[in-house]
Each structure stands twice: as C-alpha cells, then as structure tokens.
Amino acid sequence: MRFERNKILLVLISLVVIASGCVDNGDSAETQTNPVTVTDFSPSQASIPSDTTLSLDIEIENEGQADAEDIAVRLFGPTFASSSDQDSAWRSSSEEAMDSRADRTFTMGDANSPGDGESPIPSTESITLTAPSYGEGRAPTETFNLDVFYRYETQAGTQMTMMSEDRYLDSDTTETSAETDNDSGPIQLEVLGTTPKVQYDDDGDDTDDFCVMVRDEGPGTPFLHDESYHEDTEDVYSVDSDYEDIVEIEAEDVGDIVFEPGSGETGEDTEEGAKIETELVNDEARACFEWSSPDMIDQEEITSNINLVASYGYNIEEQTTVTVEGR
C-alpha cells in the first residue's frame, strides 16, 4: 500500500510541476525566432455603419536583444478609393484617396530592445479611415492586411581554436563540432565544421574556410534592408524581388585573426572584418569566409571568441476584419 501511495504522490507532483510551467513548453524558442510581434491590430468596432469613420489600432513589441529599427506598416486588402469622390471604397478620414502604397504606408519609428527584467515598450499607431458607402441590406465583412517592415540584427558567437599545420600535426588534439550561441532574431546562424581550424601553408596558400549556415526560422521574409529602405520617399519601403531573402553576414576580425569574403562570395572587407551578402533558398544558405593569421607561425595556436552579425530587413503580415453595415 505504501508503494502505491508513493506512486500516486509522484504522479501528483509531476502534474504540479507541469502546471506550474517548470517544464519547457517551447515559448522560449518562439521568442528566440520571433522577438518582434504585432501585439494588436484591431478595429475600434467589430461592426460599423457604412460611410462612418473607423480606427485601426496597431501595437508592435520587441522582446529581443536588438533594437527593431525603421519600422513601417502598410495596409492592403480591401478596395481603397482612387479619388476623393469615390465613396464606394475605403478613404482616409479626410475623404482623400488611398490607392497608392504611399497613402497606405505609416512610419512607426524604432522599438528598442528592453533591458534585463524590463517589459518592452510598444510602438503604436492609430489609422482613421472612412468606410465605403453601402446601401441598405448589404453587410460585407472586410479583411485588412498589414505588412510590417523593420530592420534587425542577430548577434552570434563561437569559440574557435586556430592552429598552424605543424602544431596540429604534433598535437593529439581531438576535433569537436563548433558550437554557436545566437541572440534572438528570425535569422539564426550556425558555425559549420569542427574546431580547431588548421592554417595550412601549401604552395603559399595561408587561408582556410570558415563557413556559416544561415537560416530563416521566423514567420516572415528577410530582405536586403539598405537597398529596400528609402527614408525620404513616401512609401518608405520598396522591396524588389531581387532583394528578397538576402541577408548580410559579417565576421569580425579578432586579435591576429583576419577574415575576408570566401571565394565566389559577394562581399567586401570592412573596418571590423568582412561582410557577405547571401541569398537564402528554402529558408537557408551557406556563407563562407576565409581566415588567416599572419602571426600564426610564431604563436602556433590561438583560441578566440569569434563574433558574427547578421543584418537584414524583415517583413511580417497580420490581418483583421470588420463588418460594414449598409444603410
């Protein structure tokens, strides 16, 4: 009987632990890859009379470890008026047309990353529209879609040991898989290969590959921010298909270790290291740098923390509905 009671007690304790949230339920992984979210996109009323005003409230929060910059939102979905006297479509509250992208695009500034233990401060916007003029008996449900654009960065790092060829051959070092620590962000990085990395010196070739797997694990679409963001234009973001799914990856020089874009990569040297533009196919891509260390012959072995930065624009979508009652 004592054994049976102990079994029952163990089951009850397990249920309490699960209910209290001590067991990982996956929320941390969701935050890791989707730190910037639309926490509110809703109409001021679920149902309104036609030809009256409606407010769409928008709230965006950033729970990540980097600032979300250059946030802009764009409405699309229902029919928008192409002229001020077209009352059978949605217009601005001043009865002006809203058929161009610029008319339906609104900037929201930045959403700063919260500090440790602090709650995120939301970026908010309220858009006032005039509903279409419908006759009595009509009550269509209109769907508003919201495009959200912003700039983001994912910081990642790994500890890597670099060895000269002679040092590696003389040692009994065991190769291990490289481990990568990522900050939160939809773009996640994984350092490929093993450590240590060996600098060979055959035929004057003193470089070696340092490759990174780039993955989009978020709910939206990355794009090349600097080519798509136009601060001085009314529609702010114009994401050409040529810039979709392109992410910039930078490997920072550290100590005596110098990075350059790998052979065949689209990139450049920077003051901090080297940068590569890589295009994701089926949400992933491989980006390779070349590393070298002019002082490796003297030091033979270097262990360093390698810092990587993924920079990108990101686009997510939300939607809401409202019923317009004719009168």
Number of C-alpha atoms within 10 A of each C-alpha: 6 7 8 9 10 11 12 12 12 12 12 11 12 14 11 12 12 12 10 9 9 10 10 9 10 8 8 12 12 16 18 21 21 21 21 26 18 18 15 16 21 18 20 15 12 13 16 18 17 23 21 13 18 23 16 18 15 20 17 22 23 25 25 25 20 21 18 25 17 21 23 21 22 20 22 16 11 13 16 23 21 16 14 13 12 16 20 16 21 24 28 20 16 11 17 18 21 22 17 13 16 15 17 19 21 20 18 20 14 19 24 19 20 17 11 7 6 9 12 16 15 19 18 17 17 16 15 17 20 20 27 23 19 19 12 10 9 13 18 13 14 15 15 19 17 21 15 24 29 26 23 24 25 22 21 20 19 17 15 18 17 22 24 23 18 14 18 19 11 8 9 8 11 9 11 10 11 16 16 18 15 19 19 24 26 26 28 23 28 20 23 18 16 15 19 22 21 22 25 17 14 9 6 7 10 17 21 18 21 20 16 20 14 23 19 22 17 22 15 14 20 29 27 24 25 12 14 17 20 14 11 7 10 15 20 22 25 14 18 11 9 12 18 19 22 22 27 22 26 27 29 21 20 14 10 13 19 20 25 26 24 22 11 7 15 14 19 14 15 14 7 13 19 23 27 22 20 21 23 19 12 9 15 18 19 17 27 24 24 18 22 21 20 12 13 19 15 8 13 17 19 18 13 14 13 17 18 25 19 22 24 24 29 27 20 19 17 15 14 15 16 21 18 22 21 17 13
